[in-house]
Structures are given as structure tokens and as C-alpha cells.
């Protein structure tokens, strides 16, 4: 039996993709998957808060489809329950250009000083 080898030594990154809008959520997942990221999705504030702690993912993307108060609650709860997770609060510009979305994710993955 042969083993699978890869030329890219970087491990795959799981991104939690949260949006109330199923079309945006699916579009964003396809873009992220094509860029080499694994995604899991959440469709409510409660689900994203729960999954962020359970999945131990390095990044949570929170869509602009959530109301401001929900976005703040999601951010605060994830910071409490999964302090090592970076929370990215997207605006609608990131969904209008896949390059902006990927650049935003890559910047969020960079080590912080």
C-alpha cells in the first residue's frame, strides 16, 4: 500500500463560515474550498458560538447578514469560549470580490506580534 504524499507541507485550515443567508454561505464556502480551505457552516448565532468552541477552528467568519447586536454577541462569546480563535466580521465588500475574502482570511492567519 502506498502512502499519499503532498508537496505542500502546510496543514489544511478549517474555517467556520457563519451566515443567515444560505446563498452567501454556500458561495463563500465554494470560494474558500477552491482556495484550499476546509469549511464548516453555521446558520444562527447560537450555532456559530457552539461550533466555534467545539471545532477549535482558527478562524470564524461572521457574515454581514447578522444584525449588529448579534455580531457583537457572537464575537464576545467566541472570545470567552475560544480565545485562540480569530473572529472576522465581514462587510458586504468581502462577498462582492473573492480576492478580498481570501486576502482577509490569509491576513487573519498570519501570526500576530
Residue, then its C-alpha position, 0 to 999 in steps of 0.5 A: x500500500x502506498x502512502x499519499x504524499x503532498x508537496x505542500x507541507x502546510x496543514x489544511x485550515x478549517x474555517x467556520x463560515x457563519x451566515x443567515x443567508x444560505x446563498x452567501x454561505x454556500x458561495x463563500x464556502x465554494x470560494x474558500x474550498x477552491x482556495x484550499x480551505x476546509x469549511x464548516x457552516x453555521x446558520x444562527x448565532x447560537x450555532x456559530x458560538x457552539x461550533x466555534x468552541x467545539x471545532x477549535x477552528x482558527x478562524x470564524x467568519x461572521x457574515x454581514x447578514x447578522x444584525x449588529x447586536x448579534x455580531x457583537x454577541x457572537x464575537x464576545x462569546x467566541x472570545x470567552x469560549x475560544x480565545x485562540x480563535x480569530x473572529x472576522x466580521x465581514x462587510x458586504x465588500x468581502x462577498x462582492x470580490x473573492x480576492x478580498x475574502x481570501x486576502x482577509x482570511x490569509x491576513x487573519x492567519x498570519x501570526x500576530x506580534 
